Amino acid sequence: MKRILLPVGGAVLATGLLAASLMGGTAQAADDIAKDPMASNTGEASKIASFWAASNFAALRQATQYTWDSKEVSKKVVSKGAYTPDGRPGSVNPTGQDKAPTVRAQNVNIPRTVGKVFFVDGQGKFRWCSATSVQSQYRNLVATAGHCVYDTDANTDVLDNWVFVPGYYQGKMPWGIYVGKQAFTHYDFDTYEDYDRDYAFVTVYNGILFDGVKQVDAKDYGRFTGPKWSHGGHNYILLSKDAGRLGDAVGGQGIAWNQPTGKTVRTFGYPAAPHPDGNRPYSGVTPKTCYGPTTAKAVGAPWLKIEEHIGLKCAVTPGYDGGPWLIQYNNGRRLGLVNGVTSTFADQDGNDRIDTITSPYFDGETAAVYNAAKSVWSGKIVGPNGELYK
């Protein structure tokens, strides 16, 4: 996917390819929800898990954030009028550490729900975005940006080999890897790349924890399904175990829609790209956070068909894409309500440093996409002997 740097009358917006059209209206029909398979069966899921686990997770370490060509400068972005909720405010409560005692902490506690999504883009490059686990019936749902799920470059399919790694920290995967099973996006994003709908919800299989290396004979090596390799005349397999459901392992943030703007939010993600001036303050190996009130006016980019994004003062860079915007965040419990996801980046004062991020406004149509995804079952892919199901 290609990012483009846009001057904003003194502002710059880094985002994905331009959206081609915008469909109006506030009512969400069932056929306005796009449902796209990722790993539709356990065999496909096992291959994806093995792809990332091969050679001691070399592909994960090689992955880079999506970035953009800073020389491609084009249209203007403007601030518009107030937002237009399409119904009453609504929310779904988080789950996980909701019964844990509230504690006072001087530092910001990073939620266990936040992590990276890894995938292969249309050019065959290993990439990542940010994401979070959210509440659902089967505790198996991830929220991120639509452009971190749908391949806008190819405009044909979801991104390949998609996995979620919650709590990713300096290369560590404390709660395992979760392979994406099915993606739910708004039809307008899936079909027209409308960045007012740049959000997605993805169901994931039970997680995989890799449980050590075992030397085996040729017969066991041949019939083992999962990561394996030969070295020095010996055969080795990487044993796995079922990590359980995502929400049981790390909890799930709540979600809110049709909320008033100007609310204070706490955002999280893994920034890594340089600023437009070349300065690169972030490595992408640890999560970062921003805090403050959202804009009172809608942010628009007419040529991108963005009419109602919300903005937040925040000096992070791409790699932060897809990370959650949480209202009512409880620092002790590390839980809140997802009321946005990072979509675009802007330099509002024209000094070649990103100082603002934006998110689609979560309304009733967002809730409809979430509702379509929240009750879809996935299952597990690890067998009783540490093998991955075929």
C-alpha positions in Angstrom: 0.0 0.0 0.0 1.3 3.4 -0.9 1.0 6.4 1.5 0.8 9.9 0.3 1.9 13.1 2.0 -0.6 15.9 1.7 -0.1 19.6 2.5 -2.9 20.9 4.6 -2.7 24.6 4.1 0.3 24.3 6.5 -0.9 20.7 7.3 0.3 17.4 6.0 -1.7 14.2 5.9 -0.1 10.8 5.5 -2.6 8.2 4.5 -3.3 5.3 2.1 -4.4 5.5 -1.5 -7.1 7.9 -2.4 -10.7 6.8 -1.8 -12.7 6.7 -5.0 -16.2 7.5 -3.8 -18.4 8.2 -0.8 -21.9 6.8 -0.3 -24.2 8.9 1.8 -26.9 8.1 4.3 -26.8 6.9 7.9 -28.8 3.7 7.7 -26.7 0.6 7.6 -28.1 -2.2 5.4 -26.8 -5.8 5.8 -25.3 -5.7 2.3 -23.3 -2.6 3.3 -21.1 -4.8 5.4 -18.2 -6.5 3.6 -17.1 -10.0 4.9 -13.9 -11.3 3.5 -12.2 -14.6 4.4 -8.6 -14.7 5.6 -7.7 -18.2 6.7 -11.0 -19.9 6.2 -9.9 -23.3 7.5 -7.4 -24.7 10.0 -5.1 -25.9 7.3 -4.7 -22.4 5.9 -4.3 -21.0 9.4 -1.6 -23.5 10.2 0.4 -22.5 7.1 0.2 -18.8 8.1 1.4 -19.6 11.6 4.2 -21.7 10.3 5.2 -18.9 7.8 5.8 -16.4 10.7 7.4 -19.0 13.0 9.9 -20.3 10.5 13.6 -19.7 11.2 12.9 -18.5 14.8 10.3 -15.9 13.7 12.6 -14.2 11.2 9.7 -12.8 9.2 8.3 -11.0 12.2 11.7 -9.4 12.9 12.0 -8.4 9.2 8.6 -6.7 9.1 8.4 -2.9 8.7 5.6 -0.4 9.1 3.7 0.9 6.2 5.2 4.2 5.0 4.7 6.8 2.3 6.6 8.8 -0.3 7.2 12.2 1.2 7.8 13.8 -2.2 4.3 13.1 -3.3 2.5 16.2 -2.2 -1.0 17.0 -3.4 -4.3 18.3 -2.2 -5.5 20.3 0.7 -7.3 19.2 3.8 -9.8 21.4 5.6 -11.6 21.5 8.9 -15.4 21.5 8.6 -18.5 21.8 10.7 -19.8 19.7 13.5 -20.2 15.9 13.4 -23.5 14.3 12.6 -24.3 11.2 14.7 -26.7 8.9 12.9 -28.5 7.8 16.1 -28.3 7.7 19.9 -24.9 7.2 21.6 -24.2 3.5 22.4 -21.5 1.4 23.9 -20.4 -2.2 24.8 -18.5 -2.7 28.0 -14.9 -4.1 28.0 -14.1 -7.5 29.5 -11.0 -8.9 31.1 -9.6 -7.1 34.2 -12.9 -5.5 34.8 -13.1 -6.9 38.3 -9.5 -6.0 39.2 -9.1 -3.3 41.9 -8.4 0.2 40.5 -4.9 1.3 41.4 -3.3 4.7 41.2 -0.3 4.7 38.8 2.0 7.5 38.0 2.9 6.1 34.6 0.5 5.0 31.8 -0.2 1.3 31.9 -0.2 -0.1 28.4 -3.2 -2.4 27.8 -2.5 -6.1 27.3 -5.0 -5.9 24.5 -2.8 -3.7 22.3 -0.4 -5.3 19.9 0.7 -5.5 16.3 -1.0 -7.1 13.2 1.5 -8.5 10.8 0.8 -9.3 7.1 2.3 -9.4 3.7 1.4 -6.6 1.4 0.8 -6.6 -2.4 4.5 -6.2 -3.1 5.4 -9.2 -1.0 6.9 -7.1 1.8 6.4 -8.0 5.5 4.5 -5.2 7.2 2.8 -4.3 10.5 0.1 -2.0 11.9 -1.3 -1.5 15.4 -4.5 -3.0 16.8 -6.4 -4.1 19.9 -8.5 -7.0 21.2 -12.2 -6.0 21.6 -15.1 -7.5 23.4 -17.1 -10.1 21.5 -19.3 -13.2 22.2 -16.5 -15.7 21.5 -13.7 -13.4 22.8 -12.0 -13.6 19.4 -12.2 -10.2 17.8 -9.5 -7.6 16.8 -10.2 -3.9 15.9 -7.8 -2.0 13.6 -7.8 0.3 10.6 -9.4 -0.9 7.3 -6.2 -0.2 5.4 -4.4 -2.7 7.8 -6.8 -5.4 6.6 -7.9 -4.7 3.0 -5.3 -4.5 0.2 -6.1 -1.1 -1.3 -3.1 -1.4 -3.6 -4.4 -4.6 -5.3 -8.0 -3.6 -4.7 -9.0 -7.2 -4.8 -8.4 -9.0 -1.5 -7.4 -8.9 2.1 -3.8 -8.6 3.0 -1.9 -12.0 3.1 -0.8 -14.0 6.1 -2.6 -11.8 8.6 -1.9 -12.4 12.3 -2.3 -10.5 15.6 0.3 -10.5 18.3 -1.1 -8.9 21.5 1.4 -7.4 24.0 4.2 -7.4 21.4 7.2 -5.9 23.1 10.8 -5.8 21.8 10.2 -9.0 19.8 8.5 -10.9 22.6 5.1 -12.5 22.2 3.9 -13.2 25.7 0.4 -14.3 24.8 1.1 -16.0 21.4 0.1 -15.4 17.8 -3.6 -15.3 16.6 -4.3 -16.0 13.0 -7.0 -14.0 11.3 -10.0 -16.0 10.1 -12.5 -13.4 8.7 -12.4 -9.7 8.2 -15.4 -7.3 8.5 -15.2 -3.9 7.0 -17.7 -1.3 5.7 -18.8 -1.9 2.1 -17.7 1.7 1.2 -14.1 1.0 2.3 -13.9 -2.5 0.8 -15.4 -1.3 -2.5 -14.6 2.4 -2.8 -11.7 2.9 -0.4 -13.7 5.5 1.5 -11.5 6.5 4.4 -14.4 7.8 6.4 -14.9 4.1 6.9 -11.2 3.2 7.6 -11.9 0.6 10.3 -12.1 -3.2 10.5 -13.0 -6.0 12.8 -11.3 -9.4 12.4 -12.1 -12.7 14.0 -9.1 -14.7 15.0 -8.5 -18.4 15.8 -7.3 -19.4 19.3 -3.8 -18.3 19.9 -0.6 -20.4 19.4 2.1 -20.5 22.0 5.3 -22.0 20.8 6.4 -24.5 23.4 10.0 -25.4 22.7 12.1 -27.3 20.2 12.2 -31.1 20.0 14.6 -33.4 18.1 12.7 -36.2 16.3 13.4 -39.1 14.0 12.7 -39.0 10.2 9.3 -40.6 10.6 8.0 -38.2 13.2 9.5 -35.3 11.2 7.7 -36.3 8.1 4.3 -36.5 9.6 4.6 -33.4 11.8 2.5 -30.4 10.7 4.0 -27.2 11.9 7.3 -25.3 11.9 10.2 -27.8 11.5 13.8 -27.8 10.1 16.8 -30.1 9.6 20.3 -29.1 10.7 23.5 -31.0 11.1 21.9 -34.3 10.1 19.2 -33.9 12.8 15.5 -33.2 12.5 13.8 -30.6 14.7 10.2 -29.6 15.3 8.8 -26.5 17.0 6.1 -27.7 19.4 3.0 -25.6 19.9 0.2 -25.4 22.4 -3.2 -23.8 22.4 -3.2 -20.3 24.0 -6.9 -20.2 24.2 -9.2 -17.4 23.1 -7.8 -14.0 22.6 -10.2 -12.3 25.1 -9.5 -14.9 27.7 -5.8 -14.3 27.4 -5.7 -10.5 27.4 -9.2 -9.2 27.8 -11.1 -7.1 25.3 -11.7 -3.3 25.1 -15.3 -2.1 24.9 -16.5 0.0 21.9 -18.6 3.2 21.7 -20.3 5.0 18.9 -22.2 8.3 18.2 -20.3 9.9 21.1 -19.8 13.7 21.4 -16.6 15.1 20.1 -14.1 16.9 22.3 -13.8 14.0 24.7 -10.5 13.0 26.1 -9.0 9.9 24.6 -6.0 7.7 25.2 -4.4 6.3 22.1 -1.9 3.5 21.7 0.3 2.0 18.9 3.7 1.2 17.6 5.1 4.2 15.6 8.3 3.7 13.6 8.4 5.7 10.3 10.4 8.9 10.2 8.9 12.3 10.2 8.7 14.1 6.9 12.0 15.9 7.8 13.8 12.5 8.1 13.9 12.5 11.9 13.1 9.1 13.3 12.4 9.1 17.1 10.6 5.8 17.2 11.8 2.2 16.7 8.4 0.4 16.6 9.6 -2.3 19.0 7.6 -0.8 22.0 4.1 0.7 22.2 3.6 4.4 22.7 0.7 6.5 23.9 -0.9 9.9 23.4 -3.6 11.7 25.5 -5.9 14.6 25.0 -9.3 15.9 23.7 -10.4 15.2 20.1 -11.2 18.0 17.7 -14.6 19.8 18.0 -14.7 20.1 14.2 -14.7 17.4 11.5 -11.5 17.0 9.6 -12.1 16.6 5.8 -10.0 15.7 2.8 -12.3 16.0 -0.2 -10.1 14.3 -2.7 -9.9 11.3 -0.3 -13.6 11.6 0.4 -12.8 12.1 4.1 -15.6 14.3 5.4 -15.9 13.4 9.1 -12.6 12.4 10.7 -11.8 13.4 14.3 -8.3 14.7 15.1 -5.9 14.5 18.1 -2.7 16.4 18.8 -0.1 13.6 18.8 3.5 13.5 17.4 3.6 9.9 16.4 4.4 8.4 12.9 3.1 5.6 10.8 3.2 2.2 12.4 0.7 3.7 14.8 -2.0 3.1 12.2 -4.9 1.0 13.5 -4.2 1.6 17.1 -7.2 2.2 19.4 -8.6 5.5 20.6 -10.0 4.8 24.1 -12.4 6.9 26.0 -13.1 6.4 29.7 -9.7 4.7 30.0 -9.0 3.2 33.4 -5.3 3.2 33.9 -5.5 0.6 36.7 -7.6 -1.8 34.9 -6.1 -0.9 31.5 -9.6 -0.9 29.9 -11.8 1.6 28.1 -14.0 2.0 25.1 -12.7 2.1 21.6 -14.1 5.2 20.0 -11.7 5.4 17.0 -8.6 3.9 15.3 -5.6 5.8 13.9 -6.1 6.3 10.2 -4.0 9.3 9.0 -1.2 11.6 10.2 -0.8 15.4 9.8 1.7 18.2 10.2 -0.5 21.1 11.1 2.1 23.8 11.6 4.2 23.1 8.5 7.5 22.2 10.2 7.8 18.8 8.6 7.0 17.0 11.9 3.8 15.1 12.3 1.8 16.6 15.2 -1.8 15.3 14.6 -3.5 12.0 14.0 -7.0 11.4 12.8 -9.6 8.6 13.0 -12.9 7.9 11.4 -15.9 9.1 13.4 -17.5 6.0 15.0 -21.2 6.1 14.3 -24.1 3.6 14.0 -22.7 2.2 10.8 -19.5 1.4 12.6 -21.6 -0.3 15.3 -23.3 -2.3 12.5 -20.0 -3.6 11.2 -18.9 -4.5 14.8 -22.3 -6.2 15.4 -21.8 -8.4 12.3 -18.4 -9.6 13.6 -19.0 -9.9 17.3 -20.9 -13.2 17.3 -18.8 -15.2 14.7 -17.1 -18.3 16.1 -13.5 -19.2 15.0 -12.0 -22.2 16.9 -8.5 -23.5 17.5 -5.7 -24.8 15.3 -3.3 -26.6 17.7 -3.7 -30.4 18.2 -3.2 -32.4 21.4 0.3 -33.4 20.6 1.6 -29.9 19.8 1.0 -30.2 16.1 -0.9 -27.7 14.0 -4.1 -29.0 12.4 -4.0 -29.8 8.7 
